[in-house]
Amino acid sequence: MCLYVVGRDEGAPPLPELRRYLEDSGPARFKLPERLAEVPALPLTAVGKTDKVRLRQDIVPRLETAG
């Protein structure tokens, strides 16, 4: 799973820090993100919802360059 975040001026927290925070919230470990992608803004659909299709398309080249 990849977690997309819109970072602040100081940038996004590191993935291990985010995972620890999420673990403390109680989800199962398999639901925790394995990757972190910092973006300037989340893509939106025409009605203003997060565009999950575009996020799925965005992850493909990121995985190719990481692998």
mmCIF file of the N, C-alpha and C atoms, coordinates in Angstrom:
data_MODEL
# 
_entry.id   MODEL 
# 
loop_
_atom_site.group_PDB 
_atom_site.id 
_atom_site.type_symbol 
_atom_site.label_atom_id 
_atom_site.label_alt_id 
_atom_site.label_comp_id 
_atom_site.label_asym_id 
_atom_site.label_entity_id 
_atom_site.label_seq_id 
_atom_site.pdbx_PDB_ins_code 
_atom_site.Cartn_x 
_atom_site.Cartn_y 
_atom_site.Cartn_z 
_atom_site.occupancy 
_atom_site.B_iso_or_equiv 
_atom_site.pdbx_formal_charge 
_atom_site.auth_seq_id 
_atom_site.auth_comp_id 
_atom_site.auth_asym_id 
_atom_site.auth_atom_id 
_atom_site.pdbx_PDB_model_num 
ATOM 1   N N  . MET A 1 1  ? 0.847   -1.172 0.000   1.00 0.00 ? 1  MET A N  1 
ATOM 2   C CA . MET A 1 1  ? 0.000   0.000  0.000   1.00 0.00 ? 1  MET A CA 1 
ATOM 3   C C  . MET A 1 1  ? 0.894   1.237  0.000   1.00 0.00 ? 1  MET A C  1 
ATOM 4   N N  . CYS A 1 2  ? 0.476   2.226  -0.728  1.00 0.00 ? 2  CYS A N  1 
ATOM 5   C CA . CYS A 1 2  ? 1.210   3.486  -0.797  1.00 0.00 ? 2  CYS A CA 1 
ATOM 6   C C  . CYS A 1 2  ? 0.367   4.581  -0.157  1.00 0.00 ? 2  CYS A C  1 
ATOM 7   N N  . LEU A 1 3  ? 1.007   5.354  0.700   1.00 0.00 ? 3  LEU A N  1 
ATOM 8   C CA . LEU A 1 3  ? 0.344   6.478  1.347   1.00 0.00 ? 3  LEU A CA 1 
ATOM 9   C C  . LEU A 1 3  ? 0.759   7.749  0.623   1.00 0.00 ? 3  LEU A C  1 
ATOM 10  N N  . TYR A 1 4  ? -0.191  8.432  0.035   1.00 0.00 ? 4  TYR A N  1 
ATOM 11  C CA . TYR A 1 4  ? 0.066   9.726  -0.596  1.00 0.00 ? 4  TYR A CA 1 
ATOM 12  C C  . TYR A 1 4  ? -0.173  10.808 0.441   1.00 0.00 ? 4  TYR A C  1 
ATOM 13  N N  . VAL A 1 5  ? 0.776   11.706 0.577   1.00 0.00 ? 5  VAL A N  1 
ATOM 14  C CA . VAL A 1 5  ? 0.629   12.801 1.532   1.00 0.00 ? 5  VAL A CA 1 
ATOM 15  C C  . VAL A 1 5  ? 0.951   14.122 0.856   1.00 0.00 ? 5  VAL A C  1 
ATOM 16  N N  . VAL A 1 6  ? 0.246   15.137 1.293   1.00 0.00 ? 6  VAL A N  1 
ATOM 17  C CA . VAL A 1 6  ? 0.554   16.504 0.877   1.00 0.00 ? 6  VAL A CA 1 
ATOM 18  C C  . VAL A 1 6  ? 1.383   17.085 2.009   1.00 0.00 ? 6  VAL A C  1 
ATOM 19  N N  . GLY A 1 7  ? 2.670   17.270 1.746   1.00 0.00 ? 7  GLY A N  1 
ATOM 20  C CA . GLY A 1 7  ? 3.584   17.730 2.790   1.00 0.00 ? 7  GLY A CA 1 
ATOM 21  C C  . GLY A 1 7  ? 3.411   19.198 3.116   1.00 0.00 ? 7  GLY A C  1 
ATOM 22  N N  . ARG A 1 8  ? 3.860   19.537 4.292   1.00 0.00 ? 8  ARG A N  1 
ATOM 23  C CA . ARG A 1 8  ? 3.872   20.937 4.713   1.00 0.00 ? 8  ARG A CA 1 
ATOM 24  C C  . ARG A 1 8  ? 5.192   21.554 4.278   1.00 0.00 ? 8  ARG A C  1 
ATOM 25  N N  . ASP A 1 9  ? 5.453   22.766 4.743   1.00 0.00 ? 9  ASP A N  1 
ATOM 26  C CA . ASP A 1 9  ? 6.697   23.445 4.386   1.00 0.00 ? 9  ASP A CA 1 
ATOM 27  C C  . ASP A 1 9  ? 7.917   22.622 4.775   1.00 0.00 ? 9  ASP A C  1 
ATOM 28  N N  . GLU A 1 10 ? 7.855   21.954 5.925   1.00 0.00 ? 10 GLU A N  1 
ATOM 29  C CA . GLU A 1 10 ? 8.994   21.164 6.379   1.00 0.00 ? 10 GLU A CA 1 
ATOM 30  C C  . GLU A 1 10 ? 9.027   19.766 5.766   1.00 0.00 ? 10 GLU A C  1 
ATOM 31  N N  . GLY A 1 11 ? 8.060   19.438 4.925   1.00 0.00 ? 11 GLY A N  1 
ATOM 32  C CA . GLY A 1 11 ? 8.016   18.131 4.278   1.00 0.00 ? 11 GLY A CA 1 
ATOM 33  C C  . GLY A 1 11 ? 7.226   17.119 5.094   1.00 0.00 ? 11 GLY A C  1 
ATOM 34  N N  . ALA A 1 12 ? 7.017   15.979 4.490   1.00 0.00 ? 12 ALA A N  1 
ATOM 35  C CA . ALA A 1 12 ? 6.256   14.916 5.145   1.00 0.00 ? 12 ALA A CA 1 
ATOM 36  C C  . ALA A 1 12 ? 7.131   14.205 6.168   1.00 0.00 ? 12 ALA A C  1 
ATOM 37  N N  . PRO A 1 13 ? 6.529   13.687 7.229   1.00 0.00 ? 13 PRO A N  1 
ATOM 38  C CA . PRO A 1 13 ? 7.301   12.893 8.182   1.00 0.00 ? 13 PRO A CA 1 
ATOM 39  C C  . PRO A 1 13 ? 7.819   11.630 7.493   1.00 0.00 ? 13 PRO A C  1 
ATOM 40  N N  . PRO A 1 14 ? 8.903   11.064 7.981   1.00 0.00 ? 14 PRO A N  1 
ATOM 41  C CA . PRO A 1 14 ? 9.415   9.830  7.377   1.00 0.00 ? 14 PRO A CA 1 
ATOM 42  C C  . PRO A 1 14 ? 8.436   8.672  7.560   1.00 0.00 ? 14 PRO A C  1 
ATOM 43  N N  . LEU A 1 15 ? 8.486   7.722  6.644   1.00 0.00 ? 15 LEU A N  1 
ATOM 44  C CA . LEU A 1 15 ? 7.561   6.585  6.668   1.00 0.00 ? 15 LEU A CA 1 
ATOM 45  C C  . LEU A 1 15 ? 7.593   5.827  7.992   1.00 0.00 ? 15 LEU A C  1 
ATOM 46  N N  . PRO A 1 16 ? 8.753   5.519  8.578   1.00 0.00 ? 16 PRO A N  1 
ATOM 47  C CA . PRO A 1 16 ? 8.731   4.795  9.861   1.00 0.00 ? 16 PRO A CA 1 
ATOM 48  C C  . PRO A 1 16 ? 7.972   5.552  10.957  1.00 0.00 ? 16 PRO A C  1 
ATOM 49  N N  . GLU A 1 17 ? 8.109   6.864  10.960  1.00 0.00 ? 17 GLU A N  1 
ATOM 50  C CA . GLU A 1 17 ? 7.386   7.675  11.956  1.00 0.00 ? 17 GLU A CA 1 
ATOM 51  C C  . GLU A 1 17 ? 5.881   7.603  11.728  1.00 0.00 ? 17 GLU A C  1 
ATOM 52  N N  . LEU A 1 18 ? 5.467   7.683  10.483  1.00 0.00 ? 18 LEU A N  1 
ATOM 53  C CA . LEU A 1 18 ? 4.041   7.582  10.160  1.00 0.00 ? 18 LEU A CA 1 
ATOM 54  C C  . LEU A 1 18 ? 3.497   6.201  10.513  1.00 0.00 ? 18 LEU A C  1 
ATOM 55  N N  . ARG A 1 19 ? 4.275   5.163  10.225  1.00 0.00 ? 19 ARG A N  1 
ATOM 56  C CA . ARG A 1 19 ? 3.833   3.803  10.552  1.00 0.00 ? 19 ARG A CA 1 
ATOM 57  C C  . ARG A 1 19 ? 3.643   3.638  12.062  1.00 0.00 ? 19 ARG A C  1 
ATOM 58  N N  . ARG A 1 20 ? 4.582   4.174  12.861  1.00 0.00 ? 20 ARG A N  1 
ATOM 59  C CA . ARG A 1 20 ? 4.449   4.081  14.320  1.00 0.00 ? 20 ARG A CA 1 
ATOM 60  C C  . ARG A 1 20 ? 3.180   4.799  14.787  1.00 0.00 ? 20 ARG A C  1 
ATOM 61  N N  . TYR A 1 21 ? 2.937   5.973  14.220  1.00 0.00 ? 21 TYR A N  1 
ATOM 62  C CA . TYR A 1 21 ? 1.731   6.725  14.583  1.00 0.00 ? 21 TYR A CA 1 
ATOM 63  C C  . TYR A 1 21 ? 0.481   5.906  14.247  1.00 0.00 ? 21 TYR A C  1 
ATOM 64  N N  . LEU A 1 22 ? 0.450   5.336  13.052  1.00 0.00 ? 22 LEU A N  1 
ATOM 65  C CA . LEU A 1 22 ? -0.717  4.566  12.637  1.00 0.00 ? 22 LEU A CA 1 
ATOM 66  C C  . LEU A 1 22 ? -0.868  3.296  13.464  1.00 0.00 ? 22 LEU A C  1 
ATOM 67  N N  . GLU A 1 23 ? 0.242   2.637  13.789  1.00 0.00 ? 23 GLU A N  1 
ATOM 68  C CA . GLU A 1 23 ? 0.175   1.432  14.623  1.00 0.00 ? 23 GLU A CA 1 
ATOM 69  C C  . GLU A 1 23 ? -0.484  1.730  15.956  1.00 0.00 ? 23 GLU A C  1 
ATOM 70  N N  . ASP A 1 24 ? -0.191  2.896  16.508  1.00 0.00 ? 24 ASP A N  1 
ATOM 71  C CA . ASP A 1 24 ? -0.789  3.283  17.786  1.00 0.00 ? 24 ASP A CA 1 
ATOM 72  C C  . ASP A 1 24 ? -2.296  3.513  17.675  1.00 0.00 ? 24 ASP A C  1 
ATOM 73  N N  . SER A 1 25 ? -2.779  3.729  16.450  1.00 0.00 ? 25 SER A N  1 
ATOM 74  C CA . SER A 1 25 ? -4.212  3.953  16.234  1.00 0.00 ? 25 SER A CA 1 
ATOM 75  C C  . SER A 1 25 ? -4.993  2.649  16.174  1.00 0.00 ? 25 SER A C  1 
ATOM 76  N N  . GLY A 1 26 ? -4.288  1.514  16.021  1.00 0.00 ? 26 GLY A N  1 
ATOM 77  C CA . GLY A 1 26 ? -4.948  0.227  16.114  1.00 0.00 ? 26 GLY A CA 1 
ATOM 78  C C  . GLY A 1 26 ? -5.227  -0.572 14.860  1.00 0.00 ? 26 GLY A C  1 
ATOM 79  N N  . PRO A 1 27 ? -4.884  -0.137 13.645  1.00 0.00 ? 27 PRO A N  1 
ATOM 80  C CA . PRO A 1 27 ? -5.202  -0.993 12.494  1.00 0.00 ? 27 PRO A CA 1 
ATOM 81  C C  . PRO A 1 27 ? -4.281  -2.215 12.449  1.00 0.00 ? 27 PRO A C  1 
ATOM 82  N N  . ALA A 1 28 ? -4.702  -3.228 11.741  1.00 0.00 ? 28 ALA A N  1 
ATOM 83  C CA . ALA A 1 28 ? -3.866  -4.416 11.549  1.00 0.00 ? 28 ALA A CA 1 
ATOM 84  C C  . ALA A 1 28 ? -2.592  -4.021 10.800  1.00 0.00 ? 28 ALA A C  1 
ATOM 85  N N  . ARG A 1 29 ? -1.500  -4.710 11.081  1.00 0.00 ? 29 ARG A N  1 
ATOM 86  C CA . ARG A 1 29 ? -0.205  -4.359 10.471  1.00 0.00 ? 29 ARG A CA 1 
ATOM 87  C C  . ARG A 1 29 ? -0.253  -4.430 8.944   1.00 0.00 ? 29 ARG A C  1 
ATOM 88  N N  . PHE A 1 30 ? -1.033  -5.387 8.389   1.00 0.00 ? 30 PHE A N  1 
ATOM 89  C CA . PHE A 1 30 ? -1.066  -5.513 6.932   1.00 0.00 ? 30 PHE A CA 1 
ATOM 90  C C  . PHE A 1 30 ? -1.741  -4.317 6.267   1.00 0.00 ? 30 PHE A C  1 
ATOM 91  N N  . LYS A 1 31 ? -2.430  -3.502 7.042   1.00 0.00 ? 31 LYS A N  1 
ATOM 92  C CA . LYS A 1 31 ? -3.083  -2.315 6.494   1.00 0.00 ? 31 LYS A CA 1 
ATOM 93  C C  . LYS A 1 31 ? -2.186  -1.081 6.513   1.00 0.00 ? 31 LYS A C  1 
ATOM 94  N N  . LEU A 1 32 ? -0.986  -1.189 7.069   1.00 0.00 ? 32 LEU A N  1 
ATOM 95  C CA . LEU A 1 32 ? -0.076  -0.052 7.143   1.00 0.00 ? 32 LEU A CA 1 
ATOM 96  C C  . LEU A 1 32 ? 0.628   0.161  5.805   1.00 0.00 ? 32 LEU A C  1 
ATOM 97  N N  . PRO A 1 33 ? 0.927   1.400  5.459   1.00 0.00 ? 33 PRO A N  1 
ATOM 98  C CA . PRO A 1 33 ? 1.571   1.673  4.169   1.00 0.00 ? 33 PRO A CA 1 
ATOM 99  C C  . PRO A 1 33 ? 2.999   1.133  4.120   1.00 0.00 ? 33 PRO A C  1 
ATOM 100 N N  . GLU A 1 34 ? 3.377   0.671  2.931   1.00 0.00 ? 34 GLU A N  1 
ATOM 101 C CA . GLU A 1 34 ? 4.736   0.193  2.681   1.00 0.00 ? 34 GLU A CA 1 
ATOM 102 C C  . GLU A 1 34 ? 5.567   1.261  1.980   1.00 0.00 ? 34 GLU A C  1 
ATOM 103 N N  . ARG A 1 35 ? 4.887   2.211  1.372   1.00 0.00 ? 35 ARG A N  1 
ATOM 104 C CA . ARG A 1 35 ? 5.551   3.274  0.626   1.00 0.00 ? 35 ARG A CA 1 
ATOM 105 C C  . ARG A 1 35 ? 4.910   4.613  0.989   1.00 0.00 ? 35 ARG A C  1 
ATOM 106 N N  . LEU A 1 36 ? 5.686   5.661  0.746   1.00 0.00 ? 36 LEU A N  1 
ATOM 107 C CA . LEU A 1 36 ? 5.216   7.013  1.004   1.00 0.00 ? 36 LEU A CA 1 
ATOM 108 C C  . LEU A 1 36 ? 5.513   7.857  -0.229  1.00 0.00 ? 36 LEU A C  1 
ATOM 109 N N  . ALA A 1 37 ? 4.508   8.538  -0.730  1.00 0.00 ? 37 ALA A N  1 
ATOM 110 C CA . ALA A 1 37 ? 4.685   9.423  -1.875  1.00 0.00 ? 37 ALA A CA 1 
ATOM 111 C C  . ALA A 1 37 ? 4.203   10.813 -1.483  1.00 0.00 ? 37 ALA A C  1 
ATOM 112 N N  . GLU A 1 38 ? 5.129   11.753 -1.475  1.00 0.00 ? 38 GLU A N  1 
ATOM 113 C CA . GLU A 1 38 ? 4.764   13.133 -1.157  1.00 0.00 ? 38 GLU A CA 1 
ATOM 114 C C  . GLU A 1 38 ? 4.428   13.862 -2.448  1.00 0.00 ? 38 GLU A C  1 
ATOM 115 N N  . VAL A 1 39 ? 3.271   14.479 -2.477  1.00 0.00 ? 39 VAL A N  1 
ATOM 116 C CA . VAL A 1 39 ? 2.808   15.194 -3.663  1.00 0.00 ? 39 VAL A CA 1 
ATOM 117 C C  . VAL A 1 39 ? 2.393   16.613 -3.267  1.00 0.00 ? 39 VAL A C  1 
ATOM 118 N N  . PRO A 1 40 ? 2.440   17.556 -4.213  1.00 0.00 ? 40 PRO A N  1 
ATOM 119 C CA . PRO A 1 40 ? 2.044   18.925 -3.889  1.00 0.00 ? 40 PRO A CA 1 
ATOM 120 C C  . PRO A 1 40 ? 0.548   19.064 -3.615  1.00 0.00 ? 40 PRO A C  1 
ATOM 121 N N  . ALA A 1 41 ? -0.255  18.210 -4.249  1.00 0.00 ? 41 ALA A N  1 
ATOM 122 C CA . ALA A 1 41 ? -1.709  18.223 -4.043  1.00 0.00 ? 41 ALA A CA 1 
ATOM 123 C C  . ALA A 1 41 ? -2.268  16.889 -4.519  1.00 0.00 ? 41 ALA A C  1 
ATOM 124 N N  . LEU A 1 42 ? -3.364  16.466 -3.924  1.00 0.00 ? 42 LEU A N  1 
ATOM 125 C CA . LEU A 1 42 ? -4.019  15.237 -4.380  1.00 0.00 ? 42 LEU A CA 1 
ATOM 126 C C  . LEU A 1 42 ? -4.855  15.548 -5.614  1.00 0.00 ? 42 LEU A C  1 
ATOM 127 N N  . PRO A 1 43 ? -4.855  14.636 -6.604  1.00 0.00 ? 43 PRO A N  1 
ATOM 128 C CA . PRO A 1 43 ? -5.705  14.868 -7.777  1.00 0.00 ? 43 PRO A CA 1 
ATOM 129 C C  . PRO A 1 43 ? -7.170  14.732 -7.389  1.00 0.00 ? 43 PRO A C  1 
ATOM 130 N N  . LEU A 1 44 ? -7.991  15.566 -7.982  1.00 0.00 ? 44 LEU A N  1 
ATOM 131 C CA . LEU A 1 44 ? -9.417  15.562 -7.667  1.00 0.00 ? 44 LEU A CA 1 
ATOM 132 C C  . LEU A 1 44 ? -10.251 15.252 -8.898  1.00 0.00 ? 44 LEU A C  1 
ATOM 133 N N  . THR A 1 45 ? -11.404 14.632 -8.668  1.00 0.00 ? 45 THR A N  1 
ATOM 134 C CA . THR A 1 45 ? -12.355 14.398 -9.747  1.00 0.00 ? 45 THR A CA 1 
ATOM 135 C C  . THR A 1 45 ? -13.117 15.689 -10.025 1.00 0.00 ? 45 THR A C  1 
ATOM 136 N N  . ALA A 1 46 ? -13.996 15.654 -11.005 1.00 0.00 ? 46 ALA A N  1 
ATOM 137 C CA . ALA A 1 46 ? -14.787 16.829 -11.364 1.00 0.00 ? 46 ALA A CA 1 
ATOM 138 C C  . ALA A 1 46 ? -15.705 17.286 -10.217 1.00 0.00 ? 46 ALA A C  1 
ATOM 139 N N  . VAL A 1 47 ? -16.059 16.357 -9.319  1.00 0.00 ? 47 VAL A N  1 
ATOM 140 C CA . VAL A 1 47 ? -16.937 16.720 -8.207  1.00 0.00 ? 47 VAL A CA 1 
ATOM 141 C C  . VAL A 1 47 ? -16.160 16.998 -6.918  1.00 0.00 ? 47 VAL A C  1 
ATOM 142 N N  . GLY A 1 48 ? -14.832 17.026 -7.003  1.00 0.00 ? 48 GLY A N  1 
ATOM 143 C CA . GLY A 1 48 ? -14.017 17.415 -5.866  1.00 0.00 ? 48 GLY A CA 1 
ATOM 144 C C  . GLY A 1 48 ? -13.567 16.298 -4.938  1.00 0.00 ? 48 GLY A C  1 
ATOM 145 N N  . LYS A 1 49 ? -13.788 15.038 -5.324  1.00 0.00 ? 49 LYS A N  1 
ATOM 146 C CA . LYS A 1 49 ? -13.327 13.916 -4.506  1.00 0.00 ? 49 LYS A CA 1 
ATOM 147 C C  . LYS A 1 49 ? -11.916 13.521 -4.945  1.00 0.00 ? 49 LYS A C  1 
ATOM 148 N N  . THR A 1 50 ? -11.184 12.844 -4.066  1.00 0.00 ? 50 THR A N  1 
ATOM 149 C CA . THR A 1 50 ? -9.856  12.362 -4.419  1.00 0.00 ? 50 THR A CA 1 
ATOM 150 C C  . THR A 1 50 ? -9.976  11.395 -5.589  1.00 0.00 ? 50 THR A C  1 
ATOM 151 N N  . ASP A 1 51 ? -9.176  11.621 -6.625  1.00 0.00 ? 51 ASP A N  1 
ATOM 152 C CA . ASP A 1 51 ? -9.219  10.803 -7.842  1.00 0.00 ? 51 ASP A CA 1 
ATOM 153 C C  . ASP A 1 51 ? -8.329  9.578  -7.659  1.00 0.00 ? 51 ASP A C  1 
ATOM 154 N N  . LYS A 1 52 ? -8.910  8.480  -7.205  1.00 0.00 ? 52 LYS A N  1 
ATOM 155 C CA . LYS A 1 52 ? -8.162  7.262  -6.930  1.00 0.00 ? 52 LYS A CA 1 
ATOM 156 C C  . LYS A 1 52 ? -7.618  6.624  -8.199  1.00 0.00 ? 52 LYS A C  1 
ATOM 157 N N  . VAL A 1 53 ? -8.306  6.795  -9.317  1.00 0.00 ? 53 VAL A N  1 
ATOM 158 C CA . VAL A 1 53 ? -7.827  6.247  -10.587 1.00 0.00 ? 53 VAL A CA 1 
ATOM 159 C C  . VAL A 1 53 ? -6.500  6.906  -10.963 1.00 0.00 ? 53 VAL A C  1 
ATOM 160 N N  . ARG A 1 54 ? -6.425  8.205  -10.846 1.00 0.00 ? 54 ARG A N  1 
ATOM 161 C CA . ARG A 1 54 ? -5.176  8.909  -11.171 1.00 0.00 ? 54 ARG A CA 1 
ATOM 162 C C  . ARG A 1 54 ? -4.068  8.557  -10.196 1.00 0.00 ? 54 ARG A C  1 
ATOM 163 N N  . LEU A 1 55 ? -4.401  8.322  -8.939  1.00 0.00 ? 55 LEU A N  1 
ATOM 164 C CA . LEU A 1 55 ? -3.380  7.890  -7.983  1.00 0.00 ? 55 LEU A CA 1 
ATOM 165 C C  . LEU A 1 55 ? -2.843  6.511  -8.357  1.00 0.00 ? 55 LEU A C  1 
ATOM 166 N N  . ARG A 1 56 ? -3.719  5.600  -8.769  1.00 0.00 ? 56 ARG A N  1 
ATOM 167 C CA . ARG A 1 56 ? -3.270  4.269  -9.198  1.00 0.00 ? 56 ARG A CA 1 
ATOM 168 C C  . ARG A 1 56 ? -2.386  4.374  -10.435 1.00 0.00 ? 56 ARG A C  1 
ATOM 169 N N  . GLN A 1 57 ? -2.724  5.278  -11.345 1.00 0.00 ? 57 GLN A N  1 
ATOM 170 C CA . GLN A 1 57 ? -1.897  5.474  -12.540 1.00 0.00 ? 57 GLN A CA 1 
ATOM 171 C C  . GLN A 1 57 ? -0.554  6.094  -12.166 1.00 0.00 ? 57 GLN A C  1 
ATOM 172 N N  . ASP A 1 58 ? -0.543  6.948  -11.163 1.00 0.00 ? 58 ASP A N  1 
ATOM 173 C CA . ASP A 1 58 ? 0.676   7.628  -10.738 1.00 0.00 ? 58 ASP A CA 1 
ATOM 174 C C  . ASP A 1 58 ? 1.666   6.658  -10.078 1.00 0.00 ? 58 ASP A C  1 
ATOM 175 N N  . ILE A 1 59 ? 1.171   5.653  -9.392  1.00 0.00 ? 59 ILE A N  1 
ATOM 176 C CA . ILE A 1 59 ? 2.057   4.760  -8.656  1.00 0.00 ? 59 ILE A CA 1 
ATOM 177 C C  . ILE A 1 59 ? 2.871   3.860  -9.578  1.00 0.00 ? 59 ILE A C  1 
ATOM 178 N N  . VAL A 1 60 ? 2.360   3.551  -10.752 1.00 0.00 ? 60 VAL A N  1 
ATOM 179 C CA . VAL A 1 60 ? 3.061   2.633  -11.663 1.00 0.00 ? 60 VAL A CA 1 
ATOM 180 C C  . VAL A 1 60 ? 4.464   3.120  -11.997 1.00 0.00 ? 60 VAL A C  1 
ATOM 181 N N  . PRO A 1 61 ? 4.653   4.342  -12.515 1.00 0.00 ? 61 PRO A N  1 
ATOM 182 C CA . PRO A 1 61 ? 6.026   4.786  -12.802 1.00 0.00 ? 61 PRO A CA 1 
ATOM 183 C C  . PRO A 1 61 ? 6.885   4.912  -11.544 1.00 0.00 ? 61 PRO A C  1 
ATOM 184 N N  . ARG A 1 62 ? 6.273   5.230  -10.412 1.00 0.00 ? 62 ARG A N  1 
ATOM 185 C CA . ARG A 1 62 ? 7.043   5.329  -9.158  1.00 0.00 ? 62 ARG A CA 1 
ATOM 186 C C  . ARG A 1 62 ? 7.610   3.962  -8.772  1.00 0.00 ? 62 ARG A C  1 
ATOM 187 N N  . LEU A 1 63 ? 6.801   2.906  -8.972  1.00 0.00 ? 63 LEU A N  1 
ATOM 188 C CA . LEU A 1 63 ? 7.266   1.553  -8.653  1.00 0.00 ? 63 LEU A CA 1 
ATOM 189 C C  . LEU A 1 63 ? 8.341   1.102  -9.634  1.00 0.00 ? 63 LEU A C  1 
ATOM 190 N N  . GLU A 1 64 ? 8.198   1.492  -10.888 1.00 0.00 ? 64 GLU A N  1 
ATOM 191 C CA . GLU A 1 64 ? 9.192   1.097  -11.904 1.00 0.00 ? 64 GLU A CA 1 
ATOM 192 C C  . GLU A 1 64 ? 10.551  1.738  -11.616 1.00 0.00 ? 64 GLU A C  1 
ATOM 193 N N  . THR A 1 65 ? 10.559  2.995  -11.197 1.00 0.00 ? 65 THR A N  1 
ATOM 194 C CA . THR A 1 65 ? 11.830  3.662  -10.928 1.00 0.00 ? 65 THR A CA 1 
ATOM 195 C C  . THR A 1 65 ? 12.427  3.208  -9.606  1.00 0.00 ? 65 THR A C  1 
ATOM 196 N N  . ALA A 1 66 ? 11.582  2.750  -8.672  1.00 0.00 ? 66 ALA A N  1 
ATOM 197 C CA . ALA A 1 66 ? 12.077  2.305  -7.368  1.00 0.00 ? 66 ALA A CA 1 
ATOM 198 C C  . ALA A 1 66 ? 12.618  0.879  -7.440  1.00 0.00 ? 66 ALA A C  1 
ATOM 199 N N  . GLY A 1 67 ? 12.122  0.086  -8.383  1.00 0.00 ? 67 GLY A N  1 
ATOM 200 C CA . GLY A 1 67 ? 12.441  -1.330 -8.421  1.00 0.00 ? 67 GLY A CA 1 
ATOM 201 C C  . GLY A 1 67 ? 13.609  -1.647 -9.252  1.00 0.00 ? 67 GLY A C  1 
# 
